[in-house]
Amino acid sequence: MAFIPDAFDPPMSIAHAPFQLRVLAPALADLDYEAVVASTSRLKNIFGNNWPGDHFTFARNMSDLGMHERDFSERKAFAYSMLDQSGTKYLGCIYIDPLALERDEQTERYRAQVYFWLSCLHDELTSAQALSLLKRWFAQYWPFDEVIFPMFDSTAVTQSGAAR
């Protein structure tokens, strides 16, 4: 089963958000790398000690961004950069991946897990504000039957917008 329905076009904005979204891609490598390096300890708390590594390089960042861009275009996973409205401040990233659960393959349900991080370079947005915006965005605009934010809690957002 596909991660998302074939006819679905991933949204490229979040209404009323204090930031804009762009597909996480090599075109944003300079801003992304600066934010990643500045936020290393925060990122290790979210993703574990393997990323970013102690010797994380710009070349490795370019490779990672290329992978995210390919995954997006192939509809395997979706990663967005969050930038301020002017597009000059890199606020963080959003990663949307298939929810890896044992399940009956006959069930036609679309499930996702979402991680995000906010750069230590800018404080325009708090995690609580981002989480609230993202939960509404997924409930209103994405076709997922279930979305979880494992870095915060096990609360799932369903298609109807009700928490499980």
CNS distance restraints for C-alpha pairs under 8 A (distance, minus, plus):
assign (resid   1 and name CA) (resid 105 and name CA) 7.49 0.50 0.50
assign (resid   1 and name CA) (resid 108 and name CA) 7.66 0.50 0.50
assign (resid   2 and name CA) (resid   6 and name CA) 7.76 0.50 0.50
assign (resid   3 and name CA) (resid  75 and name CA) 7.25 0.50 0.50
assign (resid   3 and name CA) (resid  76 and name CA) 6.49 0.50 0.50
assign (resid   3 and name CA) (resid  77 and name CA) 7.82 0.50 0.50
assign (resid   3 and name CA) (resid  98 and name CA) 6.10 0.50 0.50
assign (resid   3 and name CA) (resid 110 and name CA) 6.31 0.50 0.50
assign (resid   3 and name CA) (resid 111 and name CA) 7.49 0.50 0.50
assign (resid   4 and name CA) (resid   8 and name CA) 6.89 0.50 0.50
assign (resid   4 and name CA) (resid  75 and name CA) 7.42 0.50 0.50
assign (resid   4 and name CA) (resid 110 and name CA) 6.33 0.50 0.50
assign (resid   4 and name CA) (resid 143 and name CA) 7.03 0.50 0.50
assign (resid   4 and name CA) (resid 144 and name CA) 7.52 0.50 0.50
assign (resid   5 and name CA) (resid 143 and name CA) 7.57 0.50 0.50
assign (resid   8 and name CA) (resid 143 and name CA) 7.65 0.50 0.50
assign (resid  10 and name CA) (resid 142 and name CA) 7.40 0.50 0.50
assign (resid  11 and name CA) (resid 141 and name CA) 7.26 0.50 0.50
assign (resid  11 and name CA) (resid 142 and name CA) 7.85 0.50 0.50
assign (resid  12 and name CA) (resid  21 and name CA) 6.05 0.50 0.50
assign (resid  12 and name CA) (resid  22 and name CA) 6.93 0.50 0.50
assign (resid  13 and name CA) (resid  20 and name CA) 6.30 0.50 0.50
assign (resid  13 and name CA) (resid  21 and name CA) 5.68 0.50 0.50
assign (resid  14 and name CA) (resid  20 and name CA) 7.40 0.50 0.50
assign (resid  14 and name CA) (resid  21 and name CA) 7.65 0.50 0.50
assign (resid  14 and name CA) (resid 133 and name CA) 7.74 0.50 0.50
assign (resid  14 and name CA) (resid 137 and name CA) 6.42 0.50 0.50
assign (resid  15 and name CA) (resid 137 and name CA) 7.98 0.50 0.50
assign (resid  17 and name CA) (resid 133 and name CA) 7.01 0.50 0.50
assign (resid  18 and name CA) (resid  84 and name CA) 6.67 0.50 0.50
assign (resid  18 and name CA) (resid  85 and name CA) 6.67 0.50 0.50
assign (resid  18 and name CA) (resid 125 and name CA) 7.77 0.50 0.50
assign (resid  19 and name CA) (resid  82 and name CA) 6.02 0.50 0.50
assign (resid  19 and name CA) (resid  83 and name CA) 5.37 0.50 0.50
assign (resid  19 and name CA) (resid  84 and name CA) 4.45 0.50 0.50
assign (resid  19 and name CA) (resid  85 and name CA) 5.12 0.50 0.50
assign (resid  19 and name CA) (resid  91 and name CA) 7.94 0.50 0.50
assign (resid  20 and name CA) (resid  82 and name CA) 5.72 0.50 0.50
assign (resid  20 and name CA) (resid  83 and name CA) 5.28 0.50 0.50
assign (resid  20 and name CA) (resid  84 and name CA) 6.05 0.50 0.50
assign (resid  20 and name CA) (resid  85 and name CA) 5.65 0.50 0.50
assign (resid  20 and name CA) (resid  87 and name CA) 7.30 0.50 0.50
assign (resid  21 and name CA) (resid  80 and name CA) 5.96 0.50 0.50
assign (resid  21 and name CA) (resid  81 and name CA) 5.62 0.50 0.50
assign (resid  21 and name CA) (resid  82 and name CA) 4.96 0.50 0.50
assign (resid  21 and name CA) (resid  83 and name CA) 6.42 0.50 0.50
assign (resid  22 and name CA) (resid  80 and name CA) 5.39 0.50 0.50
assign (resid  22 and name CA) (resid  81 and name CA) 5.18 0.50 0.50
assign (resid  22 and name CA) (resid  82 and name CA) 6.74 0.50 0.50
assign (resid  22 and name CA) (resid  83 and name CA) 7.76 0.50 0.50
assign (resid  23 and name CA) (resid  69 and name CA) 6.78 0.50 0.50
assign (resid  23 and name CA) (resid  72 and name CA) 7.64 0.50 0.50
assign (resid  23 and name CA) (resid  78 and name CA) 7.85 0.50 0.50
assign (resid  23 and name CA) (resid  79 and name CA) 6.15 0.50 0.50
assign (resid  23 and name CA) (resid  80 and name CA) 4.52 0.50 0.50
assign (resid  23 and name CA) (resid  81 and name CA) 6.08 0.50 0.50
assign (resid  24 and name CA) (resid  28 and name CA) 7.08 0.50 0.50
assign (resid  24 and name CA) (resid  65 and name CA) 6.15 0.50 0.50
assign (resid  24 and name CA) (resid  68 and name CA) 6.23 0.50 0.50
assign (resid  24 and name CA) (resid  69 and name CA) 6.04 0.50 0.50
assign (resid  24 and name CA) (resid  79 and name CA) 5.42 0.50 0.50
assign (resid  24 and name CA) (resid  80 and name CA) 4.68 0.50 0.50
assign (resid  24 and name CA) (resid  81 and name CA) 5.13 0.50 0.50
assign (resid  24 and name CA) (resid  93 and name CA) 7.71 0.50 0.50
assign (resid  25 and name CA) (resid  29 and name CA) 7.15 0.50 0.50
assign (resid  25 and name CA) (resid  65 and name CA) 4.73 0.50 0.50
assign (resid  25 and name CA) (resid  66 and name CA) 5.76 0.50 0.50
assign (resid  25 and name CA) (resid  68 and name CA) 6.53 0.50 0.50
assign (resid  25 and name CA) (resid  69 and name CA) 5.03 0.50 0.50
assign (resid  26 and name CA) (resid  62 and name CA) 5.53 0.50 0.50
assign (resid  26 and name CA) (resid  63 and name CA) 7.93 0.50 0.50
assign (resid  26 and name CA) (resid  65 and name CA) 5.16 0.50 0.50
assign (resid  26 and name CA) (resid  66 and name CA) 5.77 0.50 0.50
assign (resid  26 and name CA) (resid  69 and name CA) 7.81 0.50 0.50
assign (resid  28 and name CA) (resid  32 and name CA) 5.93 0.50 0.50
assign (resid  29 and name CA) (resid  33 and name CA) 5.76 0.50 0.50
assign (resid  29 and name CA) (resid  58 and name CA) 7.78 0.50 0.50
assign (resid  29 and name CA) (resid  61 and name CA) 6.96 0.50 0.50
assign (resid  29 and name CA) (resid  62 and name CA) 6.14 0.50 0.50
assign (resid  29 and name CA) (resid  65 and name CA) 7.29 0.50 0.50
assign (resid  30 and name CA) (resid  34 and name CA) 6.30 0.50 0.50
assign (resid  31 and name CA) (resid  35 and name CA) 6.31 0.50 0.50
assign (resid  31 and name CA) (resid  89 and name CA) 7.71 0.50 0.50
assign (resid  31 and name CA) (resid  90 and name CA) 6.02 0.50 0.50
assign (resid  32 and name CA) (resid  36 and name CA) 6.03 0.50 0.50
assign (resid  32 and name CA) (resid  90 and name CA) 6.79 0.50 0.50
assign (resid  32 and name CA) (resid  92 and name CA) 7.99 0.50 0.50
assign (resid  33 and name CA) (resid  37 and name CA) 6.05 0.50 0.50
assign (resid  33 and name CA) (resid  58 and name CA) 6.47 0.50 0.50
assign (resid  33 and name CA) (resid  61 and name CA) 6.49 0.50 0.50
assign (resid  34 and name CA) (resid  38 and name CA) 6.19 0.50 0.50
assign (resid  35 and name CA) (resid  39 and name CA) 5.98 0.50 0.50
assign (resid  35 and name CA) (resid  90 and name CA) 6.74 0.50 0.50
assign (resid  35 and name CA) (resid  91 and name CA) 7.87 0.50 0.50
assign (resid  35 and name CA) (resid  92 and name CA) 7.41 0.50 0.50
assign (resid  35 and name CA) (resid 119 and name CA) 5.51 0.50 0.50
assign (resid  35 and name CA) (resid 120 and name CA) 7.09 0.50 0.50
assign (resid  35 and name CA) (resid 121 and name CA) 6.56 0.50 0.50
assign (resid  36 and name CA) (resid  40 and name CA) 5.86 0.50 0.50
assign (resid  36 and name CA) (resid  43 and name CA) 7.64 0.50 0.50
assign (resid  36 and name CA) (resid  52 and name CA) 7.63 0.50 0.50
assign (resid  36 and name CA) (resid 119 and name CA) 7.20 0.50 0.50
assign (resid  37 and name CA) (resid  56 and name CA) 7.95 0.50 0.50
assign (resid  38 and name CA) (resid 119 and name CA) 7.34 0.50 0.50
assign (resid  38 and name CA) (resid 120 and name CA) 6.20 0.50 0.50
assign (resid  38 and name CA) (resid 121 and name CA) 6.73 0.50 0.50
assign (resid  39 and name CA) (resid  43 and name CA) 6.11 0.50 0.50
assign (resid  39 and name CA) (resid 119 and name CA) 5.76 0.50 0.50
assign (resid  39 and name CA) (resid 120 and name CA) 5.24 0.50 0.50
assign (resid  39 and name CA) (resid 121 and name CA) 7.66 0.50 0.50
assign (resid  40 and name CA) (resid  44 and name CA) 6.14 0.50 0.50
assign (resid  40 and name CA) (resid  52 and name CA) 6.44 0.50 0.50
assign (resid  41 and name CA) (resid  45 and name CA) 6.44 0.50 0.50
assign (resid  42 and name CA) (resid  46 and name CA) 6.62 0.50 0.50
assign (resid  42 and name CA) (resid 117 and name CA) 7.97 0.50 0.50
assign (resid  42 and name CA) (resid 120 and name CA) 7.97 0.50 0.50
assign (resid  43 and name CA) (resid  47 and name CA) 5.90 0.50 0.50
assign (resid  43 and name CA) (resid  48 and name CA) 7.51 0.50 0.50
assign (resid  43 and name CA) (resid  51 and name CA) 7.19 0.50 0.50
assign (resid  43 and name CA) (resid  52 and name CA) 7.16 0.50 0.50
assign (resid  43 and name CA) (resid 117 and name CA) 7.01 0.50 0.50
assign (resid  44 and name CA) (resid  48 and name CA) 4.63 0.50 0.50
assign (resid  44 and name CA) (resid  49 and name CA) 4.98 0.50 0.50
assign (resid  44 and name CA) (resid  50 and name CA) 7.25 0.50 0.50
assign (resid  44 and name CA) (resid  51 and name CA) 6.16 0.50 0.50
assign (resid  44 and name CA) (resid  52 and name CA) 6.86 0.50 0.50
assign (resid  45 and name CA) (resid  49 and name CA) 7.45 0.50 0.50
assign (resid  46 and name CA) (resid 117 and name CA) 7.73 0.50 0.50
assign (resid  46 and name CA) (resid 151 and name CA) 6.77 0.50 0.50
assign (resid  47 and name CA) (resid  51 and name CA) 6.34 0.50 0.50
assign (resid  49 and name CA) (resid  53 and name CA) 7.07 0.50 0.50
assign (resid  52 and name CA) (resid  56 and name CA) 5.84 0.50 0.50
assign (resid  56 and name CA) (resid  60 and name CA) 6.52 0.50 0.50
assign (resid  56 and name CA) (resid  61 and name CA) 7.42 0.50 0.50
assign (resid  57 and name CA) (resid  61 and name CA) 6.27 0.50 0.50
assign (resid  58 and name CA) (resid  62 and name CA) 6.21 0.50 0.50
assign (resid  59 and name CA) (resid  63 and name CA) 6.32 0.50 0.50
assign (resid  60 and name CA) (resid  64 and name CA) 6.19 0.50 0.50
assign (resid  61 and name CA) (resid  65 and name CA) 6.09 0.50 0.50
assign (resid  62 and name CA) (resid  66 and name CA) 6.13 0.50 0.50
assign (resid  63 and name CA) (resid  67 and name CA) 6.34 0.50 0.50
assign (resid  64 and name CA) (resid  68 and name CA) 6.35 0.50 0.50
assign (resid  65 and name CA) (resid  69 and name CA) 6.17 0.50 0.50
assign (resid  66 and name CA) (resid  70 and name CA) 6.21 0.50 0.50
assign (resid  67 and name CA) (resid  71 and name CA) 6.12 0.50 0.50
assign (resid  68 and name CA) (resid  72 and name CA) 6.16 0.50 0.50
assign (resid  68 and name CA) (resid  77 and name CA) 7.63 0.50 0.50
assign (resid  68 and name CA) (resid  78 and name CA) 7.20 0.50 0.50
assign (resid  68 and name CA) (resid  79 and name CA) 6.17 0.50 0.50
assign (resid  69 and name CA) (resid  73 and name CA) 6.29 0.50 0.50
assign (resid  69 and name CA) (resid  79 and name CA) 7.62 0.50 0.50
assign (resid  70 and name CA) (resid  74 and name CA) 6.00 0.50 0.50
assign (resid  71 and name CA) (resid  75 and name CA) 5.85 0.50 0.50
assign (resid  71 and name CA) (resid  76 and name CA) 4.99 0.50 0.50
assign (resid  71 and name CA) (resid  77 and name CA) 5.30 0.50 0.50
assign (resid  71 and name CA) (resid  78 and name CA) 6.69 0.50 0.50
assign (resid  72 and name CA) (resid  76 and name CA) 6.26 0.50 0.50
assign (resid  72 and name CA) (resid  77 and name CA) 5.51 0.50 0.50
assign (resid  72 and name CA) (resid  78 and name CA) 4.83 0.50 0.50
assign (resid  72 and name CA) (resid  79 and name CA) 6.81 0.50 0.50
assign (resid  76 and name CA) (resid  97 and name CA) 7.55 0.50 0.50
assign (resid  76 and name CA) (resid  98 and name CA) 7.79 0.50 0.50
assign (resid  77 and name CA) (resid  95 and name CA) 7.58 0.50 0.50
assign (resid  77 and name CA) (resid  96 and name CA) 5.76 0.50 0.50
assign (resid  77 and name CA) (resid  97 and name CA) 4.89 0.50 0.50
assign (resid  77 and name CA) (resid  98 and name CA) 6.86 0.50 0.50
assign (resid  78 and name CA) (resid  95 and name CA) 5.94 0.50 0.50
assign (resid  78 and name CA) (resid  96 and name CA) 4.96 0.50 0.50
assign (resid  78 and name CA) (resid  97 and name CA) 6.63 0.50 0.50
assign (resid  79 and name CA) (resid  93 and name CA) 7.03 0.50 0.50
assign (resid  79 and name CA) (resid  94 and name CA) 5.49 0.50 0.50
assign (resid  79 and name CA) (resid  95 and name CA) 4.43 0.50 0.50
assign (resid  79 and name CA) (resid  96 and name CA) 6.07 0.50 0.50
assign (resid  80 and name CA) (resid  93 and name CA) 5.57 0.50 0.50
assign (resid  80 and name CA) (resid  94 and name CA) 5.13 0.50 0.50
assign (resid  80 and name CA) (resid  95 and name CA) 6.64 0.50 0.50
assign (resid  81 and name CA) (resid  90 and name CA) 7.40 0.50 0.50
assign (resid  81 and name CA) (resid  91 and name CA) 7.67 0.50 0.50
assign (resid  81 and name CA) (resid  92 and name CA) 5.98 0.50 0.50
assign (resid  81 and name CA) (resid  93 and name CA) 4.50 0.50 0.50
assign (resid  81 and name CA) (resid  94 and name CA) 6.51 0.50 0.50
assign (resid  82 and name CA) (resid  90 and name CA) 6.22 0.50 0.50
assign (resid  82 and name CA) (resid  91 and name CA) 5.28 0.50 0.50
assign (resid  82 and name CA) (resid  92 and name CA) 5.16 0.50 0.50
assign (resid  82 and name CA) (resid  93 and name CA) 5.54 0.50 0.50
assign (resid  82 and name CA) (resid  94 and name CA) 7.43 0.50 0.50
assign (resid  83 and name CA) (resid  87 and name CA) 5.23 0.50 0.50
assign (resid  83 and name CA) (resid  88 and name CA) 6.78 0.50 0.50
assign (resid  83 and name CA) (resid  89 and name CA) 5.48 0.50 0.50
assign (resid  83 and name CA) (resid  90 and name CA) 4.63 0.50 0.50
assign (resid  83 and name CA) (resid  91 and name CA) 5.22 0.50 0.50
assign (resid  83 and name CA) (resid  92 and name CA) 7.20 0.50 0.50
assign (resid  84 and name CA) (resid  88 and name CA) 6.53 0.50 0.50
assign (resid  84 and name CA) (resid  89 and name CA) 5.36 0.50 0.50
assign (resid  84 and name CA) (resid  90 and name CA) 6.72 0.50 0.50
assign (resid  84 and name CA) (resid  91 and name CA) 6.66 0.50 0.50
assign (resid  89 and name CA) (resid 122 and name CA) 7.49 0.50 0.50
assign (resid  90 and name CA) (resid 119 and name CA) 7.07 0.50 0.50
assign (resid  90 and name CA) (resid 122 and name CA) 7.73 0.50 0.50
assign (resid  91 and name CA) (resid 118 and name CA) 5.58 0.50 0.50
assign (resid  91 and name CA) (resid 119 and name CA) 5.21 0.50 0.50
assign (resid  91 and name CA) (resid 121 and name CA) 7.70 0.50 0.50
assign (resid  91 and name CA) (resid 122 and name CA) 6.28 0.50 0.50
assign (resid  91 and name CA) (resid 123 and name CA) 7.98 0.50 0.50
assign (resid  91 and name CA) (resid 124 and name CA) 7.84 0.50 0.50
assign (resid  91 and name CA) (resid 125 and name CA) 7.71 0.50 0.50
assign (resid  92 and name CA) (resid 116 and name CA) 7.23 0.50 0.50
assign (resid  92 and name CA) (resid 117 and name CA) 5.35 0.50 0.50
assign (resid  92 and name CA) (resid 118 and name CA) 4.20 0.50 0.50
assign (resid  92 and name CA) (resid 119 and name CA) 5.04 0.50 0.50
assign (resid  93 and name CA) (resid 116 and name CA) 5.43 0.50 0.50
assign (resid  93 and name CA) (resid 117 and name CA) 5.55 0.50 0.50
assign (resid  93 and name CA) (resid 118 and name CA) 6.76 0.50 0.50
assign (resid  94 and name CA) (resid 114 and name CA) 7.07 0.50 0.50
assign (resid  94 and name CA) (resid 115 and name CA) 5.93 0.50 0.50
assign (resid  94 and name CA) (resid 116 and name CA) 4.30 0.50 0.50
assign (resid  94 and name CA) (resid 117 and name CA) 6.83 0.50 0.50
assign (resid  95 and name CA) (resid 114 and name CA) 5.58 0.50 0.50
assign (resid  95 and name CA) (resid 115 and name CA) 5.18 0.50 0.50
assign (resid  95 and name CA) (resid 116 and name CA) 5.99 0.50 0.50
assign (resid  96 and name CA) (resid 112 and name CA) 6.41 0.50 0.50
assign (resid  96 and name CA) (resid 113 and name CA) 5.89 0.50 0.50
assign (resid  96 and name CA) (resid 114 and name CA) 4.69 0.50 0.50
assign (resid  96 and name CA) (resid 115 and name CA) 6.76 0.50 0.50
assign (resid  97 and name CA) (resid 112 and name CA) 5.49 0.50 0.50
assign (resid  97 and name CA) (resid 113 and name CA) 5.40 0.50 0.50
assign (resid  97 and name CA) (resid 114 and name CA) 6.44 0.50 0.50
assign (resid  98 and name CA) (resid 111 and name CA) 6.03 0.50 0.50
assign (resid  98 and name CA) (resid 112 and name CA) 4.55 0.50 0.50
assign (resid  98 and name CA) (resid 113 and name CA) 6.15 0.50 0.50
assign (resid  99 and name CA) (resid 111 and name CA) 5.31 0.50 0.50
assign (resid  99 and name CA) (resid 112 and name CA) 4.44 0.50 0.50
assign (resid  99 and name CA) (resid 113 and name CA) 5.11 0.50 0.50
assign (resid  99 and name CA) (resid 147 and name CA) 7.92 0.50 0.50
assign (resid 103 and name CA) (resid 107 and name CA) 7.65 0.50 0.50
assign (resid 109 and name CA) (resid 144 and name CA) 7.37 0.50 0.50
assign (resid 109 and name CA) (resid 145 and name CA) 5.92 0.50 0.50
assign (resid 110 and name CA) (resid 143 and name CA) 6.99 0.50 0.50
assign (resid 110 and name CA) (resid 144 and name CA) 4.71 0.50 0.50
assign (resid 110 and name CA) (resid 145 and name CA) 5.30 0.50 0.50
assign (resid 110 and name CA) (resid 146 and name CA) 6.79 0.50 0.50
assign (resid 111 and name CA) (resid 144 and name CA) 5.28 0.50 0.50
assign (resid 111 and name CA) (resid 145 and name CA) 5.79 0.50 0.50
assign (resid 111 and name CA) (resid 146 and name CA) 4.81 0.50 0.50
assign (resid 111 and name CA) (resid 147 and name CA) 5.87 0.50 0.50
assign (resid 112 and name CA) (resid 144 and name CA) 6.72 0.50 0.50
assign (resid 112 and name CA) (resid 146 and name CA) 6.37 0.50 0.50
assign (resid 112 and name CA) (resid 147 and name CA) 4.80 0.50 0.50
assign (resid 112 and name CA) (resid 148 and name CA) 6.52 0.50 0.50
assign (resid 113 and name CA) (resid 147 and name CA) 5.53 0.50 0.50
assign (resid 113 and name CA) (resid 148 and name CA) 4.82 0.50 0.50
assign (resid 113 and name CA) (resid 149 and name CA) 5.84 0.50 0.50
assign (resid 113 and name CA) (resid 150 and name CA) 7.03 0.50 0.50
assign (resid 114 and name CA) (resid 147 and name CA) 7.09 0.50 0.50
assign (resid 114 and name CA) (resid 148 and name CA) 6.21 0.50 0.50
assign (resid 114 and name CA) (resid 149 and name CA) 5.06 0.50 0.50
assign (resid 114 and name CA) (resid 150 and name CA) 7.23 0.50 0.50
assign (resid 115 and name CA) (resid 149 and name CA) 6.17 0.50 0.50
assign (resid 115 and name CA) (resid 150 and name CA) 7.19 0.50 0.50
assign (resid 115 and name CA) (resid 151 and name CA) 6.66 0.50 0.50
assign (resid 117 and name CA) (resid 127 and name CA) 7.96 0.50 0.50
assign (resid 118 and name CA) (resid 125 and name CA) 7.75 0.50 0.50
assign (resid 118 and name CA) (resid 126 and name CA) 7.82 0.50 0.50
assign (resid 118 and name CA) (resid 127 and name CA) 7.25 0.50 0.50
assign (resid 119 and name CA) (resid 123 and name CA) 7.78 0.50 0.50
assign (resid 125 and name CA) (resid 129 and name CA) 6.39 0.50 0.50
assign (resid 125 and name CA) (resid 130 and name CA) 6.72 0.50 0.50
assign (resid 126 and name CA) (resid 130 and name CA) 6.26 0.50 0.50
assign (resid 127 and name CA) (resid 131 and name CA) 5.95 0.50 0.50
assign (resid 128 and name CA) (resid 132 and name CA) 6.16 0.50 0.50
assign (resid 129 and name CA) (resid 133 and name CA) 6.26 0.50 0.50
assign (resid 130 and name CA) (resid 134 and name CA) 6.02 0.50 0.50
assign (resid 131 and name CA) (resid 135 and name CA) 6.05 0.50 0.50
assign (resid 132 and name CA) (resid 136 and name CA) 6.46 0.50 0.50
assign (resid 133 and name CA) (resid 137 and name CA) 6.14 0.50 0.50
assign (resid 134 and name CA) (resid 138 and name CA) 6.10 0.50 0.50
assign (resid 135 and name CA) (resid 139 and name CA) 6.20 0.50 0.50
assign (resid 135 and name CA) (resid 157 and name CA) 6.66 0.50 0.50
assign (resid 135 and name CA) (resid 161 and name CA) 7.91 0.50 0.50
assign (resid 136 and name CA) (resid 140 and name CA) 6.07 0.50 0.50
assign (resid 136 and name CA) (resid 161 and name CA) 7.11 0.50 0.50
assign (resid 137 and name CA) (resid 141 and name CA) 5.74 0.50 0.50
assign (resid 137 and name CA) (resid 142 and name CA) 7.30 0.50 0.50
assign (resid 138 and name CA) (resid 142 and name CA) 4.99 0.50 0.50
assign (resid 138 and name CA) (resid 143 and name CA) 7.90 0.50 0.50
assign (resid 138 and name CA) (resid 144 and name CA) 7.50 0.50 0.50
assign (resid 138 and name CA) (resid 147 and name CA) 7.46 0.50 0.50
assign (resid 138 and name CA) (resid 157 and name CA) 7.59 0.50 0.50
assign (resid 138 and name CA) (resid 159 and name CA) 7.86 0.50 0.50
assign (resid 139 and name CA) (resid 144 and name CA) 7.91 0.50 0.50
assign (resid 139 and name CA) (resid 157 and name CA) 6.47 0.50 0.50
assign (resid 139 and name CA) (resid 158 and name CA) 6.36 0.50 0.50
assign (resid 139 and name CA) (resid 159 and name CA) 5.23 0.50 0.50
assign (resid 139 and name CA) (resid 160 and name CA) 6.30 0.50 0.50
assign (resid 139 and name CA) (resid 161 and name CA) 4.59 0.50 0.50
assign (resid 140 and name CA) (resid 159 and name CA) 7.41 0.50 0.50
assign (resid 140 and name CA) (resid 160 and name CA) 7.91 0.50 0.50
assign (resid 140 and name CA) (resid 161 and name CA) 7.16 0.50 0.50
assign (resid 142 and name CA) (resid 159 and name CA) 7.91 0.50 0.50
assign (resid 143 and name CA) (resid 159 and name CA) 6.92 0.50 0.50
assign (resid 144 and name CA) (resid 158 and name CA) 7.17 0.50 0.50
assign (resid 144 and name CA) (resid 159 and name CA) 6.12 0.50 0.50
assign (resid 145 and name CA) (resid 157 and name CA) 7.94 0.50 0.50
assign (resid 145 and name CA) (resid 158 and name CA) 5.21 0.50 0.50
assign (resid 145 and name CA) (resid 159 and name CA) 4.96 0.50 0.50
assign (resid 146 and name CA) (resid 156 and name CA) 5.90 0.50 0.50
assign (resid 146 and name CA) (resid 157 and name CA) 5.57 0.50 0.50
assign (resid 146 and name CA) (resid 158 and name CA) 4.63 0.50 0.50
assign (resid 146 and name CA) (resid 159 and name CA) 6.65 0.50 0.50
assign (resid 147 and name CA) (resid 156 and name CA) 5.15 0.50 0.50
assign (resid 147 and name CA) (resid 157 and name CA) 5.03 0.50 0.50
assign (resid 147 and name CA) (resid 158 and name CA) 6.50 0.50 0.50
assign (resid 148 and name CA) (resid 153 and name CA) 7.82 0.50 0.50
assign (resid 148 and name CA) (resid 154 and name CA) 6.22 0.50 0.50
assign (resid 148 and name CA) (resid 155 and name CA) 6.08 0.50 0.50
assign (resid 148 and name CA) (resid 156 and name CA) 4.50 0.50 0.50
assign (resid 148 and name CA) (resid 157 and name CA) 6.46 0.50 0.50
assign (resid 149 and name CA) (resid 153 and name CA) 6.22 0.50 0.50
assign (resid 149 and name CA) (resid 154 and name CA) 6.61 0.50 0.50
assign (resid 149 and name CA) (resid 155 and name CA) 7.14 0.50 0.50
assign (resid 149 and name CA) (resid 156 and name CA) 7.28 0.50 0.50
assign (resid 150 and name CA) (resid 154 and name CA) 5.77 0.50 0.50
assign (resid 155 and name CA) (resid 163 and name CA) 6.16 0.50 0.50
assign (resid 155 and name CA) (resid 164 and name CA) 5.94 0.50 0.50
assign (resid 156 and name CA) (resid 163 and name CA) 5.45 0.50 0.50
assign (resid 156 and name CA) (resid 164 and name CA) 5.24 0.50 0.50
assign (resid 157 and name CA) (resid 161 and name CA) 5.69 0.50 0.50
assign (resid 157 and name CA) (resid 162 and name CA) 5.93 0.50 0.50
assign (resid 157 and name CA) (resid 163 and name CA) 4.81 0.50 0.50
assign (resid 157 and name CA) (resid 164 and name CA) 6.58 0.50 0.50
assign (resid 158 and name CA) (resid 162 and name CA) 5.61 0.50 0.50
assign (resid 158 and name CA) (resid 163 and name CA) 6.25 0.50 0.50
assign (resid 158 and name CA) (resid 164 and name CA) 7.11 0.50 0.50
